Amino acid sequence: MAKKQFKAESKRLLDLMINSIYTNKEIFLRELISNASDAVDKLAYRALTDDKVGIKREDFAIHITPDKENRTLTVSDNGIGMKKEELEENLGVIAKSGSFAFKNEVKGEENKQDNIDIIGQFGVGFYSAFMVSDKVTVISKAYGEDTAYKWESSGADGYTVTECEKENFGTDVIMHIKEDNQDEDYTKYLEEYQLRMLIKKYSDYIHYPIKMEVTKNRKVENSDGEDKEPVYESYKEEETLNSMVPLWHRNKKDITQEEYDNFYKEKFYDYENPICHIHLSTEGVVSYEALIYIPSKMPYDYFTKEYKKGLQLYSSGVMIMDKCEDLVPEHFRFIKGVVDSQDLSLNISREMLQQDRQLKAISSSLEKKIKRELSKMLENEREKYEQFFKNFGLQLKYGTVNQYGQNKELLKDLLLFYSSTQQKMVTLEEYASRMKEEQKYVYYACGETVTKIDSLPQVESIRDKGYEILYLTDDVDEFVMQILHDVNGKEIKSVNNDDAVEDKTNDEKIKKETEENRSLLDFLKESLKDKVKDVVISKKLKSHPVCLSSEGNITLEMEKYFSQLQKNSEVKAERVLEINASHPMFETLTNAYNNDKDRAGKIAEVLYNQALLIAGFPIENPTEYADLVCELLK
């Protein structure tokens, strides 16, 4: 029979698909299994409406048959099959989809079945077989027909359709696997272990059994006596390779916690149970099912470039994408899980989504439900929530400051900070509920550790008034507080701010001391040169001699943050050295200024370096500083 040619546009598309569109060759098996599932769906639907079909649902199956000797891989189904004209229409014209037409036909019927679910809608997945095959043969016999037909093609050069023999209805897709070359190992697609892995990865939830004869070993009698090594023999046995029913399709009431945990550990390769799971079935603009997990531990590579966020994306039980980043908001990037939707519009490769509007709708819905679950955990299971926050609280803080605080309203209630008075982690709302009547601000202080913050000179005067202070130890905390700005109308204020505590009497005293010591302050500023923007009499120091603060929008904590991101960062705070005029040291400094300005300059250098250490900055030259201290101690 003369070879028929693909239409010109189909020929170009076939060539493009084989060489360009499908970058991941292994998905060919997913596509063919999905097509087989579609064919079975069609006959299963007919069986529901036509008593003459006489085939039970449990009799439907998809068979995979590798043949290493002849280098063929066959995907067979006992579905609806195709007539000659259907073979030519569906396989002779790329993007002609029988599944899509059938789905529309079913939708138009008043008596339609809600559970009819057609995976393939574009008619091009079949051609992915040519990525691994140099020849594809399709033998099909339509249900109710007496004649079978064979469609055969070696690629873009055309195809033939001839009559053939086939005992039962259904379709066999027989691929002659390409020979290996330097770039590709095609033989692996004939190996049991590889086929098993691909079916488990992509087609585990096809709702018909996918069967294959697999090699197994059994122990046989050893006639040489009991002391001899046991003898095993190999045999073939048909095995169902897919689990068929996804856990997320099952009723929550029928699933045990152990089943949820085991699914997570097997699916996401974790040896510990998750801290919680969220099982969702949502109908709306986009209907979807989801099973979301929050790990109990942070992955070792979580804050590295290698870590990839994302959820596994399924369409009617067929995996489309292993990590769909668009489903996961950045502030919840720690979640793992699966999303399954029949409403996603997929393009020809099933790996790229045509309408990200649907993904955004799912992502927005997931975001709300994750927030609700975390809020519930915070309220009802505080210890568990604090365990979660210890691992992923920093991510919530980054999420708060990202995009100029776009998500701060969503996340602020989930944040925890260490309280100076409660000596444990508290929420901003809990802090606000304990504020004294006269307290004007929500106070915070930043530092490396709680212990170091507690000993900062700046916290002393605020703590002595009985005010609670939030001790912040993460680099991003300063930015978080500036983004949040206030709690229930109460401004959030750093203990470093001069107006952190209002005290008019003290303000007048400081003003007077500044005027009386103007020449000394100018001398100190000049002695320290470009190290400080200014030297001032401090409003906030009580029992300590010095501290370091800053002017302008860049705080000392921000400078530390940027210096960690980039070693020679040019983001610098304008440093201010604050001196306690009531401390005995100030009298020593004043005497030195009046009698020995060289000594006064050295004292200024020591005080500045002490302020650096207190603020958590390194001293530029520790040896020089140590020598200077020893010299002043003579």
C-alpha positions as CSV (number, residue, x, y, z in Angstrom):
1,M,0.0,0.0,0.0
2,A,1.3,3.5,-0.9
3,K,2.7,5.5,2.0
4,K,0.5,8.5,3.0
5,Q,2.1,11.8,3.8
6,F,1.4,13.8,6.9
7,K,0.0,17.3,6.1
8,A,2.8,19.9,5.7
9,E,2.1,21.6,9.0
10,S,1.8,18.2,10.8
11,K,5.2,17.1,9.3
12,R,6.9,20.3,10.5
13,L,5.3,20.0,13.9
14,L,6.3,16.3,14.2
15,D,9.9,17.2,13.4
16,L,9.8,20.1,15.9
17,M,8.3,17.9,18.6
18,I,10.9,15.2,18.3
19,N,13.8,17.6,18.2
20,S,12.7,20.5,20.4
21,I,9.5,20.5,22.3
22,Y,10.0,17.5,24.5
23,T,13.3,18.0,26.4
24,N,12.6,15.2,28.8
25,K,12.4,12.0,26.7
26,E,11.3,9.7,29.5
27,I,7.8,11.3,29.5
28,F,6.9,9.4,26.3
29,L,5.7,6.5,28.4
30,R,3.5,8.8,30.5
31,E,1.9,10.0,27.3
32,L,1.2,6.6,25.8
33,I,-0.2,5.3,29.1
34,S,-2.4,8.4,29.4
35,N,-3.7,7.7,25.8
36,A,-4.4,4.1,26.8
37,S,-6.3,5.2,29.9
38,D,-8.4,7.5,27.7
39,A,-9.3,4.6,25.4
40,V,-10.3,2.5,28.3
41,D,-12.3,5.4,29.7
42,K,-14.3,5.6,26.5
43,L,-15.3,1.9,26.6
44,A,-16.0,2.1,30.4
45,Y,-18.3,5.0,29.7
46,R,-20.1,3.0,27.0
47,A,-20.4,0.1,29.4
48,L,-22.3,2.3,31.8
49,T,-24.9,3.3,29.2
50,D,-25.0,0.1,27.0
51,D,-25.8,-3.3,28.6
52,K,-24.5,-5.1,25.5
53,V,-20.9,-4.2,26.2
54,G,-20.8,-6.8,29.0
55,I,-17.3,-5.9,30.3
56,K,-16.7,-5.2,34.0
57,R,-14.5,-2.3,35.2
58,E,-12.1,-4.7,36.9
59,D,-11.4,-6.4,33.6
60,F,-9.9,-3.2,32.1
61,A,-6.1,-2.9,32.2
62,I,-3.0,-1.5,30.5
63,H,-0.1,-3.8,29.7
64,I,3.5,-2.9,29.2
65,T,5.7,-5.5,27.3
66,P,9.4,-4.9,26.9
67,D,11.3,-7.2,24.4
68,K,15.0,-6.8,24.6
69,E,15.8,-9.3,21.9
70,N,13.7,-7.5,19.3
71,R,14.2,-4.0,20.9
72,T,10.5,-3.3,21.1
73,L,8.4,-1.8,23.8
74,T,4.6,-2.3,23.6
75,V,1.8,-0.4,25.4
76,S,-1.5,-2.3,25.1
77,D,-5.0,-1.5,26.3
78,N,-8.4,-3.2,26.0
79,G,-10.2,0.1,25.5
80,I,-12.5,1.4,22.7
81,G,-10.0,0.9,19.9
82,M,-10.0,2.7,16.5
83,K,-11.5,2.2,13.1
84,K,-9.5,2.8,10.0
85,E,-10.7,6.4,9.6
86,E,-10.1,7.1,13.2
87,L,-6.5,5.9,12.9
88,E,-6.0,8.3,10.0
89,E,-7.8,11.2,11.7
90,N,-6.2,10.8,15.1
91,L,-2.7,9.7,14.1
92,G,-2.4,11.1,10.6
93,V,-3.1,14.7,11.6
94,I,-1.1,16.0,14.5
95,A,-3.2,17.9,17.1
96,K,-6.4,16.0,16.1
97,S,-7.6,14.7,19.4
98,G,-10.2,12.0,19.7
99,S,-10.1,12.3,23.5
100,F,-10.9,16.0,23.3
101,A,-13.8,15.4,20.9
102,F,-15.1,12.6,23.1
103,K,-15.0,14.8,26.2
104,N,-16.9,17.6,24.5
105,E,-19.5,15.0,23.3
106,V,-20.0,13.7,26.8
107,K,-20.3,17.2,28.2
108,G,-23.1,17.9,25.8
109,E,-25.2,14.9,26.9
110,E,-27.9,15.4,29.6
111,N,-27.1,11.9,31.0
112,K,-23.4,12.5,31.3
113,Q,-21.4,10.8,34.0
114,D,-19.5,13.1,36.4
115,N,-16.7,10.6,36.8
116,I,-15.7,10.5,33.1
117,D,-12.2,12.0,33.0
118,I,-10.2,12.3,29.8
119,I,-6.5,13.0,30.4
120,G,-5.3,13.6,26.8
121,Q,-6.9,16.5,25.1
122,F,-4.5,17.6,22.4
123,G,-3.7,14.5,20.3
124,V,0.0,15.1,20.1
125,G,1.3,13.1,23.1
126,F,1.4,10.0,21.0
127,Y,4.1,11.4,18.8
128,S,6.5,11.6,21.8
129,A,7.0,7.9,21.0
130,F,9.3,9.0,18.2
131,M,11.7,10.5,20.7
132,V,12.8,7.0,21.6
133,S,11.7,5.0,18.6
134,D,12.8,4.9,15.0
135,K,9.6,3.1,14.0
136,V,6.1,3.0,15.6
137,T,3.4,0.5,14.8
138,V,-0.2,0.9,16.1
139,I,-2.5,-2.1,15.8
140,S,-6.1,-1.3,16.8
141,K,-9.4,-3.0,16.6
142,A,-12.5,-0.9,17.5
143,Y,-15.0,-2.3,19.9
144,G,-17.8,-4.0,17.9
145,E,-15.9,-4.2,14.7
146,D,-14.6,-7.3,12.9
147,T,-11.6,-5.8,11.2
148,A,-8.3,-4.6,12.8
149,Y,-6.0,-2.1,11.2
150,K,-2.3,-1.4,11.4
151,W,-0.9,2.2,11.4
152,E,2.9,2.3,10.8
153,S,5.4,5.1,10.5
154,S,9.1,5.8,10.8
155,G,8.7,9.5,11.4
156,A,8.1,12.6,9.3
157,D,8.4,10.7,6.0
158,G,4.8,9.5,6.3
159,Y,2.7,6.5,7.3
160,T,0.7,3.5,6.1
161,V,-2.6,2.0,7.2
162,T,-3.4,-1.6,6.3
163,E,-5.7,-4.4,7.5
164,C,-4.3,-6.9,9.9
165,E,-5.2,-9.6,12.4
166,K,-6.0,-8.8,16.0
167,E,-8.0,-11.2,18.2
168,N,-9.5,-8.7,20.8
169,F,-10.6,-5.1,20.7
170,G,-8.2,-2.4,21.9
171,T,-4.9,-0.9,20.8
172,D,-1.3,-2.0,20.8
173,V,1.4,0.7,20.4
174,I,4.6,-1.1,19.4
175,M,7.8,1.0,19.5
176,H,11.0,-0.1,17.9
177,I,13.5,1.5,20.3
178,K,16.4,3.4,18.8
179,E,20.0,2.2,19.0
180,D,22.2,3.8,21.7
181,N,24.6,6.5,20.7
182,Q,27.1,8.8,22.5
183,D,24.4,11.1,23.7
184,E,21.6,8.8,24.6
185,D,21.1,5.4,26.3
186,Y,17.8,4.2,24.7
187,T,18.2,0.6,25.8
188,K,17.3,1.6,29.4
189,Y,13.7,2.0,28.2
190,L,13.6,-1.8,27.8
191,E,14.8,-2.5,31.4
192,E,12.2,-3.6,34.0
193,Y,13.6,-1.3,36.7
194,Q,13.5,1.8,34.5
195,L,9.9,1.1,33.3
196,R,8.9,0.4,36.9
197,M,10.4,3.7,38.0
198,L,8.8,5.7,35.2
199,I,5.4,4.3,35.8
200,K,5.7,5.0,39.6
201,K,6.9,8.5,38.9
202,Y,4.4,9.6,36.3
203,S,1.5,7.2,36.1
204,D,1.1,5.8,39.6
205,Y,-2.4,7.2,39.9
206,I,-3.9,6.1,36.5
207,H,-7.1,4.5,37.7
208,Y,-6.7,1.3,35.7
209,P,-4.0,-1.4,36.6
210,I,-0.8,-1.0,34.6
211,K,0.6,-4.5,34.4
212,M,3.9,-6.0,33.3
213,E,5.6,-9.3,33.5
214,V,8.5,-8.9,35.9
215,T,11.4,-11.2,36.9
216,K,11.3,-12.7,40.4
217,N,13.4,-15.2,42.3
218,R,12.4,-18.1,44.4
219,K,14.3,-20.5,46.6
220,V,14.5,-24.1,45.3
221,E,15.4,-27.4,47.0
222,N,19.1,-28.0,47.2
223,S,19.8,-31.7,46.8
224,D,23.5,-31.3,47.9
225,G,22.6,-31.2,51.6
226,E,21.7,-28.7,54.3
227,D,25.2,-27.1,54.5
228,K,25.2,-25.9,50.9
229,E,24.3,-22.4,49.8
230,P,20.6,-21.9,48.9
231,V,19.7,-22.1,45.2
232,Y,17.4,-19.6,43.6
233,E,15.7,-19.7,40.2
234,S,14.2,-16.9,38.2
235,Y,10.6,-16.8,36.9
236,K,8.2,-14.4,35.3
237,E,5.1,-13.1,37.0
238,E,2.6,-10.4,36.0
239,E,2.5,-7.6,38.5
240,T,0.4,-4.4,38.8
241,L,2.9,-1.5,39.0
242,N,0.6,1.4,39.9
243,S,-1.3,2.1,43.1
244,M,-4.3,3.6,41.1
245,V,-6.0,5.5,43.9
246,P,-4.1,8.5,45.1
247,L,-4.2,9.1,48.8
248,W,-5.6,12.6,48.3
249,H,-8.6,11.1,46.4
250,R,-9.6,9.1,49.5
251,N,-12.0,10.3,52.2
252,K,-10.1,11.9,55.1
253,K,-12.1,9.8,57.6
254,D,-10.7,6.6,56.0
255,I,-7.0,7.6,56.2
256,T,-4.9,7.0,59.3
257,Q,-2.2,9.4,60.5
258,E,0.3,6.6,59.8
259,E,-0.8,6.5,56.2
260,Y,-0.4,10.3,55.9
261,D,3.0,10.1,57.4
262,N,4.2,7.2,55.4
263,F,3.0,8.8,52.1
264,Y,5.0,11.9,53.0
265,K,8.2,10.0,53.9
266,E,8.1,7.8,50.8
267,K,7.1,10.6,48.4
268,F,9.5,13.2,49.6
269,Y,12.4,11.1,50.9
270,D,12.3,12.2,54.5
271,Y,13.0,9.9,57.4
272,E,11.0,12.0,59.9
273,N,7.3,12.5,60.1
274,P,6.0,15.9,59.0
275,I,4.9,18.4,61.6
276,C,1.5,18.5,60.1
277,H,-0.5,17.9,56.9
278,I,-3.4,19.7,55.2
279,H,-5.8,17.6,53.1
280,L,-7.9,19.7,50.8
281,S,-10.7,19.2,48.3
282,T,-11.7,22.5,46.8
283,E,-14.4,23.5,44.3
284,G,-14.7,26.9,42.8
285,V,-13.3,28.9,39.9
286,V,-10.6,26.2,39.8
287,S,-11.4,22.8,41.4
288,Y,-8.5,20.9,42.9
289,E,-7.4,18.4,45.5
290,A,-4.2,18.8,47.5
291,L,-2.2,17.1,50.2
292,I,0.2,19.6,51.7
293,Y,2.9,18.8,54.3
294,I,5.1,21.0,56.6
295,P,8.3,19.2,57.3
296,S,9.4,18.9,60.9
297,K,13.0,19.8,60.0
298,M,14.6,22.3,57.7
299,P,16.3,20.6,54.7
300,Y,20.0,20.9,54.8
301,D,20.1,22.9,51.6
302,Y,17.1,25.1,52.3
303,F,18.9,28.4,52.1
304,T,21.1,27.5,49.1
305,K,20.7,28.0,45.4
306,E,20.3,24.2,45.0
307,Y,17.0,24.1,47.0
308,K,14.0,24.2,44.7
309,K,10.6,25.0,46.0
310,G,7.4,23.7,44.5
311,L,4.6,21.2,44.7
312,Q,4.0,18.1,42.5
313,L,1.4,19.0,40.0
314,Y,-1.0,16.4,38.7
315,S,-3.8,16.5,36.1
316,S,-6.3,13.8,36.8
317,G,-3.7,11.6,38.5
318,V,-1.0,12.0,35.9
319,M,2.0,13.9,37.1
320,I,2.7,17.0,35.0
321,M,5.5,18.6,36.9
322,D,7.7,17.5,39.8
323,K,8.2,21.0,41.3
324,C,5.7,23.6,40.2
325,E,7.1,26.8,41.7
326,D,4.1,28.9,40.7
327,L,1.9,27.1,43.2
328,V,4.0,28.0,46.2
329,P,4.2,31.6,47.6
330,E,7.8,32.4,48.5
331,H,7.0,33.0,52.2
332,F,5.7,29.4,52.4
333,R,8.4,27.8,50.2
334,F,9.0,25.2,52.9
335,I,5.8,23.3,52.1
336,K,5.8,19.9,50.2
337,G,3.0,18.1,48.7
338,V,0.8,17.4,45.7
339,V,-1.9,19.3,43.8
340,D,-4.3,17.6,41.4
341,S,-6.7,19.5,39.2
342,Q,-8.8,18.5,36.1
343,D,-9.2,22.2,35.3
344,L,-5.7,23.0,34.2
345,S,-5.2,24.0,30.6
346,L,-2.1,22.2,29.4
347,N,-0.2,22.7,26.2
348,I,1.1,20.0,23.9
349,S,4.0,18.9,26.2
350,R,1.8,18.8,29.4
351,E,4.8,20.4,31.1
352,M,4.0,24.0,30.4
353,L,0.7,25.6,31.5
354,Q,-1.1,27.8,29.0
355,Q,-3.0,29.8,31.6
356,D,-1.2,30.8,34.7
357,R,-4.4,32.4,35.9
358,Q,-5.6,29.0,37.1
359,L,-2.3,28.4,38.9
360,K,-2.5,31.7,40.6
361,A,-6.0,30.9,41.8
362,I,-4.8,27.6,43.3
363,S,-1.8,29.3,44.8
364,S,-3.9,32.0,46.4
365,S,-6.3,29.4,47.8
366,L,-3.4,27.4,49.2
367,E,-1.9,30.4,50.8
368,K,-5.0,31.2,52.8
369,K,-5.4,27.6,53.9
370,I,-1.8,27.3,55.0
371,K,-2.1,30.5,57.0
372,R,-5.2,29.2,58.6
373,E,-3.6,25.9,59.6
374,L,-0.5,27.7,61.0
375,S,-2.7,30.1,63.0
376,K,-4.7,27.1,64.4
377,M,-1.4,25.4,65.4
378,L,-0.2,28.6,67.1
379,E,-3.4,28.9,69.1
380,N,-4.0,25.2,70.0
381,E,-0.6,23.5,69.8
382,R,1.9,26.2,70.9
383,E,4.8,23.8,71.5
384,K,4.5,22.3,68.1
385,Y,4.2,25.7,66.5
386,E,7.3,26.9,68.3
387,Q,9.1,23.9,66.9
388,F,7.9,24.9,63.4
389,F,8.9,28.5,63.9
390,K,12.4,27.4,65.1
391,N,12.9,25.8,61.6
392,F,11.0,28.2,59.3
393,G,10.3,31.4,61.3
394,L,13.2,33.1,59.4
395,Q,11.3,32.3,56.1
396,L,8.2,34.0,57.5
397,K,10.3,37.1,58.4
398,Y,11.8,37.2,54.9
399,G,8.3,37.0,53.5
400,T,7.3,39.9,55.7
401,V,9.9,42.2,54.2
402,N,9.8,40.9,50.7
403,Q,8.2,43.2,48.0
404,Y,8.2,46.1,50.4
405,G,6.0,44.4,52.9
406,Q,3.3,43.3,50.5
407,N,2.5,40.3,52.7
408,K,3.0,41.8,56.1
409,E,-0.7,41.6,57.0
410,L,-0.8,38.0,56.1
411,L,2.3,37.0,58.1
412,K,2.6,39.4,61.1
413,D,0.3,37.3,63.4
414,L,2.5,34.3,62.8
415,L,5.8,35.9,63.9
416,L,7.4,35.1,67.3
417,F,10.0,37.1,69.2
418,Y,11.8,36.6,72.5
419,S,10.3,38.6,75.4
420,S,12.5,40.2,78.1
421,T,9.8,39.9,80.7
422,Q,8.2,36.6,79.8
423,Q,11.6,35.0,78.9
424,K,10.0,33.0,76.1
425,M,8.8,33.5,72.5
426,V,5.7,35.7,72.2
427,T,3.5,37.1,69.4
428,L,3.2,40.9,68.8
429,E,-0.5,40.6,69.8
430,E,0.5,39.0,73.1
431,Y,3.1,41.8,73.7
432,A,0.5,44.5,73.0
433,S,-2.0,42.9,75.4
434,R,0.5,43.3,78.3
435,M,1.5,46.9,77.6
436,K,1.4,49.3,80.5
437,E,-1.2,52.1,80.3
438,E,1.4,54.8,80.0
439,Q,3.6,52.9,77.6
440,K,3.8,54.7,74.3
441,Y,5.9,52.3,72.2
442,V,6.5,48.6,71.4
443,Y,10.2,48.2,72.2
444,Y,12.8,46.0,70.6
445,A,16.5,45.5,70.7
446,C,18.8,43.7,68.2
447,G,21.9,41.6,68.9
448,E,23.6,38.3,68.4
449,T,22.1,36.4,71.3
450,V,19.5,37.0,74.0
451,T,22.2,37.1,76.6
452,K,24.2,39.8,74.8
453,I,21.1,41.9,74.1
454,D,20.1,41.7,77.8
455,S,23.4,43.3,78.7
456,L,23.2,46.1,76.2
457,P,23.5,49.6,77.8
458,Q,20.6,50.8,75.8
459,V,18.0,48.4,77.3
460,E,18.7,49.4,80.9
461,S,16.7,52.5,81.2
462,I,13.6,51.0,79.4
463,R,13.8,47.8,81.4
464,D,14.0,49.8,84.6
465,K,10.6,51.4,83.8
466,G,9.2,47.9,83.7
467,Y,8.6,47.9,80.0
468,E,8.7,44.7,78.0
469,I,11.4,44.5,75.2
470,L,11.5,42.2,72.3
471,Y,15.0,40.7,71.9
472,L,15.7,40.1,68.2
473,T,18.6,37.9,67.1
474,D,18.0,37.4,63.3
475,D,19.7,39.6,60.8
476,V,16.5,40.5,59.1
477,D,14.7,41.5,62.3
478,E,15.5,45.2,62.0
479,F,13.9,45.3,58.5
480,V,10.8,43.4,59.8
481,M,10.2,45.9,62.5
482,Q,10.5,48.9,60.1
483,I,8.1,47.2,57.7
484,L,5.6,46.4,60.4
485,H,5.9,49.9,61.9
486,D,3.2,49.5,64.6
487,V,1.1,47.0,66.5
488,N,-2.5,48.0,67.0
489,G,-1.6,51.7,66.5
490,K,1.4,51.6,68.9
491,E,4.6,52.5,67.1
492,I,7.4,49.9,67.1
493,K,10.6,51.6,68.4
494,S,14.2,50.5,68.8
495,V,15.9,51.0,72.1
496,N,18.6,52.8,70.2
497,N,16.3,55.7,69.3
498,D,16.9,58.9,71.3
499,D,13.1,59.4,71.8
500,A,12.5,55.8,72.9
501,V,11.8,57.0,76.5
502,E,10.3,60.4,77.1
503,D,11.8,62.2,80.1
504,K,11.6,66.0,79.9
505,T,13.7,66.4,83.0
506,N,16.5,64.3,81.6
507,D,16.3,66.0,78.3
508,E,16.9,69.4,79.9
509,K,19.8,67.9,81.8
510,I,21.4,66.5,78.7
511,K,20.9,69.7,76.8
512,K,22.7,71.6,79.6
513,E,25.6,69.0,79.8
514,T,26.0,69.2,76.0
515,E,26.4,73.0,76.1
516,E,28.9,72.9,79.0
517,N,31.0,70.2,77.2
518,R,30.7,71.4,73.6
519,S,34.5,71.9,73.1
520,L,35.2,68.4,74.5
521,L,32.6,66.8,72.2
522,D,34.1,68.6,69.2
523,F,37.6,67.4,70.2
524,L,36.4,63.8,70.5
525,K,34.7,63.9,67.1
526,E,37.9,65.4,65.6
527,S,40.1,62.8,67.3
528,L,38.0,59.9,65.9
529,K,37.9,61.5,62.4
530,D,35.8,59.7,59.9
531,K,35.0,56.8,62.2
532,V,31.9,58.6,63.6
533,K,29.4,61.1,62.3
534,D,29.1,62.7,65.8
535,V,29.9,62.3,69.5
536,V,27.1,63.2,71.9
537,I,26.0,63.1,75.5
538,S,23.7,60.2,75.8
539,K,20.0,60.4,76.8
540,K,19.7,56.6,77.2
541,L,22.8,55.5,79.2
542,K,22.4,54.9,82.9
543,S,25.2,52.8,84.4
544,H,27.4,52.2,81.3
545,P,30.0,54.6,80.0
546,V,29.4,54.4,76.2
547,C,27.3,53.0,73.4
548,L,27.1,53.2,69.6
549,S,24.0,54.4,67.7
550,S,23.4,55.8,64.2
551,E,21.9,58.7,62.3
552,G,19.8,58.4,59.2
553,N,17.8,55.5,57.6
554,I,20.6,52.9,57.8
555,T,20.9,51.4,61.2
556,L,23.8,49.5,62.7
557,E,21.9,46.2,62.3
558,M,21.2,47.0,58.7
559,E,25.0,47.6,58.1
560,K,25.7,44.2,59.7
561,Y,23.1,42.5,57.5
562,F,24.5,43.9,54.2
563,S,28.1,43.2,55.2
564,Q,27.2,39.5,55.6
565,L,25.6,39.5,52.2
566,Q,28.6,41.2,50.6
567,K,32.1,41.3,52.2
568,N,33.0,44.8,51.2
569,S,29.5,46.2,51.2
570,E,29.3,50.0,50.9
571,V,26.1,50.2,52.9
572,K,27.3,51.9,56.1
573,A,25.5,53.4,59.0
574,E,26.4,56.9,60.1
575,R,27.9,56.0,63.5
576,V,27.3,58.1,66.6
577,L,29.4,57.6,69.8
578,E,27.2,58.2,72.9
579,I,28.9,59.1,76.2
580,N,27.4,58.9,79.7
581,A,28.2,62.2,81.4
582,S,27.2,60.8,84.8
583,H,29.8,57.9,84.6
584,P,33.1,58.3,86.5
585,M,34.9,57.7,83.2
586,F,33.6,61.0,82.0
587,E,35.4,62.9,84.7
588,T,38.6,61.1,83.8
589,L,38.1,62.0,80.2
590,T,37.4,65.7,81.1
591,N,40.5,65.9,83.2
592,A,42.6,64.4,80.4
593,Y,41.2,66.9,77.9
594,N,42.0,69.9,80.2
595,N,45.5,68.6,81.1
596,D,46.8,66.1,78.5
597,K,45.0,66.2,75.1
598,D,47.1,63.4,73.7
599,R,45.9,61.1,76.5
600,A,42.3,62.3,76.0
601,G,42.6,61.3,72.3
602,K,43.8,57.8,73.3
603,I,40.9,57.5,75.8
604,A,38.5,58.5,73.0
605,E,39.9,55.7,70.9
606,V,39.5,53.1,73.7
607,L,35.9,54.2,74.3
608,Y,35.0,54.0,70.6
609,N,36.4,50.5,70.4
610,Q,34.5,49.5,73.5
611,A,31.3,50.8,71.9
612,L,32.1,48.7,68.8
613,L,32.4,45.6,70.8
614,I,29.2,46.2,72.7
615,A,27.4,46.8,69.4
616,G,28.7,43.6,68.0
617,F,31.2,45.0,65.5
618,P,34.8,43.8,65.1
619,I,37.7,46.0,66.1
620,E,39.8,47.0,63.1
621,N,43.1,46.4,64.9
622,P,42.8,44.3,68.1
623,T,46.6,44.4,68.8
624,E,46.7,48.2,68.6
625,Y,43.7,48.4,70.9
626,A,45.2,46.1,73.5
627,D,48.5,48.1,73.5
628,L,46.5,51.3,73.9
629,V,44.6,49.9,76.9
630,C,47.9,48.8,78.5
631,E,49.5,52.2,77.9
632,L,46.6,54.0,79.6
633,L,46.8,51.6,82.6
634,K,50.4,52.5,83.4
